[in-house]
Amino acid sequence: MRKIIIILLVLGVLVWWLRPSAPEIKNVHNAFGPVVVFGDSLTAGTGAGREKSYPALLGRKISRPVINMGLPGDTAAAAPARLAQVLEQRPYMVLIEFGGNDFMRGVPITQTEAAVRKMVDDVQAAGAVAVVVDTGGYAGMRPYTKIYKQIAAEKGAVFVPGILDGIFTKNKFKADPIHPNAAGYEVVAERVHKAIQPYL
């Protein structure tokens, strides 16, 4: 019996030792200041207003200031042109939320991917924690989800999966066919908070 217990203990240690390790998140515990949420209309709070946007709600959940730099209609492909304004804030963390407009406007997904990779690289080079926020919500965004998750894993960024999952298909959470209402943004804020909380 004792021999079996020893074997089980050894196997347990081996399983623990050989388990896949979580990617190390770059720039955690840097000395900078606010969290900046950089994105499109979903970040801006379209459908509920900025005071009920998920960055505003997130700011009430954490101990750091949260700056909303959402621009309705913006695309990942165009967003790098605004990134300097984000980095001027000397952020502790930057949430990068783009893709929906790229999809709807037919921007080649390779162009979107390249832009998100560049933004993650530039945020990390500035010393901040990069967070890749996946829109999810509907079938057309699945290729973006796969790419964003891969980018985060490769670059040591935080990944927030599917902020619109279960929202996009429920009218009680929607202000219009695309955007959440105040209740929907509450769900989004909770999902984002859960993903980033360990790194704050």
N, C-alpha and C positions, 0 to 999 in steps of 0.2 A: 504493500500500500504506500509505504514511504517513498519507494522508488517511483511509483506513478506520480505522486505529488511533485517530486523533484523534476520529473520530465515535463509535467504540465507547467511548472514555474519557469523552466528554461524556455519552453515554447512561448510562453507569455512574454518573456523578456525579448525574445527574438522578434516576435510580432511587433512589439512596441518599437524596437530599435529599427526595424525595416519599414515602418509605416511611412507613407508619403509625407514629407514635411511641407507645411504651409509655406508659401513663398514669403521671404523676408520683405517687409514693406519699407521702402526707402524713405529716409528723412523723418521718421517718427522721432518725436521729442526735439524737433528743431525749436529755435528760440523766437520764432516769428509770431505774428499776432492772430488775425482773424481767419475764419473759414470763408472762402469765397465760392459762391455757387455760380458757375459759368455755363450758360445754356441758352435755350430758345424759349418759346412761349410757355412750356411746361415749368420752367424755372421762374419766368416772369410772373406767373400766377394767372394767366389768361383763363377766364371762366369764373374767377373768384376775387381777383384783385391782389395787389402785392401784399397787403396786410394779412391775407389769408393764404398766401403762396406757401409752398413747402419750405423754402428757405426761412421765411418769417416764423413758421411753426417750429422749424428746427432750432432757430435761435432761442426759443423758449425752453428747449430741452437740454441744451448744452451750456457749458460755462464760458464759451468764447463768443465774441461778436460774429454774426453771420451777415455777409454782404451779398446782396442779390444783384448779379450782373446778367440777368436773363434778358434776351432780346427777341421778341416775337418775330418769327419768320427766318431766324438765322439758321445757317447750316454748318455742319462740321467743316465742310470744305471752305467756307468763308471765315469761320471763327478765328483762325490763327491771327488774322489781321487785328483782332481786338485783344489778343492775349497780353500785350504789353501793359494795357490798362489794368488787367487783373494782377499782374506781377508787381505793379507799382504799389499795391496794397500791402506788400510784404506778408503774404498769407502764410499761415501755418499749414493750411490744407486747401486744395482747389478741387471742387467737384466739377467734372466735365460731363455735361448732359446734352448730347446732340444725336441726330440721326433721323428723327421723324421727318423733318423737312427734306433731308437728303433723299429719303425713300420716296416721298410724295412728288418731288420734283424730278425724279429720275437721275439724280447725280450718281455716276458710277460708284459702286460700293468700294472699289479699289481706291478711289479718290477720297472717300470718307475715311476709310481705314488709314490711309497715309496721313490725313489731317489729324486724326485722333492720336496716332503714334507720335506725331510731331508735338502736339500739345502736351502729352504726357512727358515726353523728353524735356521740353522747355520748362515745364513746371518743376520737374525733379532737378534740373540743372540750376534752377533758382533756389533750391534748398527746401521746397515745400513737399508735402505729401500729396500725391496725385490720386484722385478717385475717379474711376471710370463708371459712369452711371448708365445702365442699360434701360432703354425705354420699355422694351417688351410690349405686351398688351395684345398683339395680334400677329397672325401667322407671317405676314410680310416682314416682320422685324426679326424673325429667328436667325437669319444669316448674320445680322448685326450683333445679336446676343452672343453667338459663337465667336465672332471676331473680337468683340470687346473683352470677353472673358479671357481669350488667349493673350490679348495685349496686356491686360492686367497681370496675368501670371508671368509673362515673359519679362515684364519691366519692374516688377515689385510695386505695383499699384494696388489700391483697394478696388474691389469690384462690387458694385451694387446691382443685383439682378432684377430685371423686370418690374420697374416701379409701377407700370400700368397693368400688370397681370391681375385679372379679376376685376379691374376697374373699367377697362375699355368696353367690356360687354355688359355692364350693369348701369342702367339709366339712373339709379339712385345716387350714383357717384359722379355723374356727368353733367356738365353745364351745356355742352353741345356735342356734336358727333366726335370731336377729337379731344376736348379738354375736360379735366375733372372740375367738379364743383368744390365747395369748401370741404364737404365730407370726404371727397376723393383725395384732396390734397392732404387731409389729416392722415389717411392711410399711407400716402406716398412719404410723408414726413417720418412716420413711424418706421417704414422700411429702410429709409436712408439712415435714420438714427441708429437702428439696430446694426447696420453694416459698418458704420464709421465709429461707433461708440468705443470699441476696444482700442482705437488709435488716437483718441482725444486726450 
